[in-house]
Amino acid sequence: TLVQSPAVFERAVLAAVGDARGAWSVAFNLQALANASMALRERLSSEQWGLIRQMGEAFGAAVATRAPGALPTLSQVLPALDRLAVQLAAVTGAQTDRMTRDHGWRLLTVGRLIDRLIGVAARFEEFLAARALGSAAGIDLLLELFDSAITFRARYQRHEDLLALTDLLVLDSSNPRAF
């Protein structure tokens, strides 16, 4: 899988919006978010709409290369992904603060939770298949990925246990990153 990693990363992050192979890419999803937001623009605050629009533009500009067909470098992509994570948190905050708590808001919340559960399940599957959860480094990486390292360490005191990990990331209602 190490040989496939660059190709998988390229497809997942860098594929162009119009590229059929890019249906799971960050660029594709940012464009889909902008399209959905455009259809719902009257329900979004101007701040939220602006954040959504700026995310795609900023990400595209950050990973743009000077040579046609060339791939952006890792030093371009990682800061762009970090910036995008902050922008996505801001969009979620704007949604939480400004949307009316009606059926649409509940549906959006349920969709986000389902999406998060799918993501956790997929990462668990990948980590288990790679036998990464048999080591402290693998558990630390998964906890960092789901922003739960501090909570896990406070509760389980470096106890590397798959059941404890699952409890925190999936079942714990007090963990804001769980379901």
Secondary structure as a PSIPRED ss2 file (coil, helix, strand):
# PSIPRED VFORMAT (PSIPRED V4.0)

   1 T C   1.000  0.000  0.000
   2 L C   1.000  0.000  0.000
   3 V C   1.000  0.000  0.000
   4 Q C   1.000  0.000  0.000
   5 S H   0.000  1.000  0.000
   6 P H   0.000  1.000  0.000
   7 A H   0.000  1.000  0.000
   8 V H   0.000  1.000  0.000
   9 F H   0.000  1.000  0.000
  10 E H   0.000  1.000  0.000
  11 R H   0.000  1.000  0.000
  12 A H   0.000  1.000  0.000
  13 V H   0.000  1.000  0.000
  14 L H   0.000  1.000  0.000
  15 A C   1.000  0.000  0.000
  16 A C   1.000  0.000  0.000
  17 V C   1.000  0.000  0.000
  18 G C   1.000  0.000  0.000
  19 D C   1.000  0.000  0.000
  20 A H   0.000  1.000  0.000
  21 R H   0.000  1.000  0.000
  22 G H   0.000  1.000  0.000
  23 A C   1.000  0.000  0.000
  24 W C   1.000  0.000  0.000
  25 S C   1.000  0.000  0.000
  26 V H   0.000  1.000  0.000
  27 A H   0.000  1.000  0.000
  28 F H   0.000  1.000  0.000
  29 N H   0.000  1.000  0.000
  30 L H   0.000  1.000  0.000
  31 Q H   0.000  1.000  0.000
  32 A H   0.000  1.000  0.000
  33 L H   0.000  1.000  0.000
  34 A H   0.000  1.000  0.000
  35 N H   0.000  1.000  0.000
  36 A H   0.000  1.000  0.000
  37 S H   0.000  1.000  0.000
  38 M H   0.000  1.000  0.000
  39 A H   0.000  1.000  0.000
  40 L C   1.000  0.000  0.000
  41 R H   0.000  1.000  0.000
  42 E H   0.000  1.000  0.000
  43 R H   0.000  1.000  0.000
  44 L C   1.000  0.000  0.000
  45 S C   1.000  0.000  0.000
  46 S H   0.000  1.000  0.000
  47 E H   0.000  1.000  0.000
  48 Q H   0.000  1.000  0.000
  49 W H   0.000  1.000  0.000
  50 G H   0.000  1.000  0.000
  51 L H   0.000  1.000  0.000
  52 I H   0.000  1.000  0.000
  53 R H   0.000  1.000  0.000
  54 Q H   0.000  1.000  0.000
  55 M H   0.000  1.000  0.000
  56 G H   0.000  1.000  0.000
  57 E H   0.000  1.000  0.000
  58 A H   0.000  1.000  0.000
  59 F H   0.000  1.000  0.000
  60 G H   0.000  1.000  0.000
  61 A H   0.000  1.000  0.000
  62 A H   0.000  1.000  0.000
  63 V H   0.000  1.000  0.000
  64 A C   1.000  0.000  0.000
  65 T C   1.000  0.000  0.000
  66 R C   1.000  0.000  0.000
  67 A C   1.000  0.000  0.000
  68 P C   1.000  0.000  0.000
  69 G C   1.000  0.000  0.000
  70 A C   1.000  0.000  0.000
  71 L C   1.000  0.000  0.000
  72 P C   1.000  0.000  0.000
  73 T C   1.000  0.000  0.000
  74 L H   0.000  1.000  0.000
  75 S H   0.000  1.000  0.000
  76 Q H   0.000  1.000  0.000
  77 V H   0.000  1.000  0.000
  78 L H   0.000  1.000  0.000
  79 P H   0.000  1.000  0.000
  80 A H   0.000  1.000  0.000
  81 L H   0.000  1.000  0.000
  82 D H   0.000  1.000  0.000
  83 R H   0.000  1.000  0.000
  84 L H   0.000  1.000  0.000
  85 A H   0.000  1.000  0.000
  86 V H   0.000  1.000  0.000
  87 Q H   0.000  1.000  0.000
  88 L H   0.000  1.000  0.000
  89 A H   0.000  1.000  0.000
  90 A H   0.000  1.000  0.000
  91 V H   0.000  1.000  0.000
  92 T H   0.000  1.000  0.000
  93 G H   0.000  1.000  0.000
  94 A H   0.000  1.000  0.000
  95 Q H   0.000  1.000  0.000
  96 T H   0.000  1.000  0.000
  97 D H   0.000  1.000  0.000
  98 R H   0.000  1.000  0.000
  99 M C   1.000  0.000  0.000
 100 T C   1.000  0.000  0.000
 101 R C   1.000  0.000  0.000
 102 D C   1.000  0.000  0.000
 103 H H   0.000  1.000  0.000
 104 G H   0.000  1.000  0.000
 105 W H   0.000  1.000  0.000
 106 R H   0.000  1.000  0.000
 107 L H   0.000  1.000  0.000
 108 L H   0.000  1.000  0.000
 109 T H   0.000  1.000  0.000
 110 V H   0.000  1.000  0.000
 111 G H   0.000  1.000  0.000
 112 R H   0.000  1.000  0.000
 113 L H   0.000  1.000  0.000
 114 I H   0.000  1.000  0.000
 115 D H   0.000  1.000  0.000
 116 R H   0.000  1.000  0.000
 117 L H   0.000  1.000  0.000
 118 I H   0.000  1.000  0.000
 119 G H   0.000  1.000  0.000
 120 V H   0.000  1.000  0.000
 121 A H   0.000  1.000  0.000
 122 A H   0.000  1.000  0.000
 123 R H   0.000  1.000  0.000
 124 F H   0.000  1.000  0.000
 125 E H   0.000  1.000  0.000
 126 E H   0.000  1.000  0.000
 127 F H   0.000  1.000  0.000
 128 L H   0.000  1.000  0.000
 129 A H   0.000  1.000  0.000
 130 A C   1.000  0.000  0.000
 131 R C   1.000  0.000  0.000
 132 A H   0.000  1.000  0.000
 133 L H   0.000  1.000  0.000
 134 G H   0.000  1.000  0.000
 135 S C   1.000  0.000  0.000
 136 A H   0.000  1.000  0.000
 137 A H   0.000  1.000  0.000
 138 G H   0.000  1.000  0.000
 139 I H   0.000  1.000  0.000
 140 D H   0.000  1.000  0.000
 141 L H   0.000  1.000  0.000
 142 L H   0.000  1.000  0.000
 143 L H   0.000  1.000  0.000
 144 E H   0.000  1.000  0.000
 145 L H   0.000  1.000  0.000
 146 F C   1.000  0.000  0.000
 147 D C   1.000  0.000  0.000
 148 S C   1.000  0.000  0.000
 149 A H   0.000  1.000  0.000
 150 I H   0.000  1.000  0.000
 151 T H   0.000  1.000  0.000
 152 F H   0.000  1.000  0.000
 153 R H   0.000  1.000  0.000
 154 A H   0.000  1.000  0.000
 155 R H   0.000  1.000  0.000
 156 Y H   0.000  1.000  0.000
 157 Q C   1.000  0.000  0.000
 158 R C   1.000  0.000  0.000
 159 H C   1.000  0.000  0.000
 160 E C   1.000  0.000  0.000
 161 D C   1.000  0.000  0.000
 162 L H   0.000  1.000  0.000
 163 L H   0.000  1.000  0.000
 164 A H   0.000  1.000  0.000
 165 L H   0.000  1.000  0.000
 166 T H   0.000  1.000  0.000
 167 D H   0.000  1.000  0.000
 168 L H   0.000  1.000  0.000
 169 L H   0.000  1.000  0.000
 170 V H   0.000  1.000  0.000
 171 L H   0.000  1.000  0.000
 172 D C   1.000  0.000  0.000
 173 S C   1.000  0.000  0.000
 174 S C   1.000  0.000  0.000
 175 N C   1.000  0.000  0.000
 176 P C   1.000  0.000  0.000
 177 R C   1.000  0.000  0.000
 178 A C   1.000  0.000  0.000
 179 F C   1.000  0.000  0.000
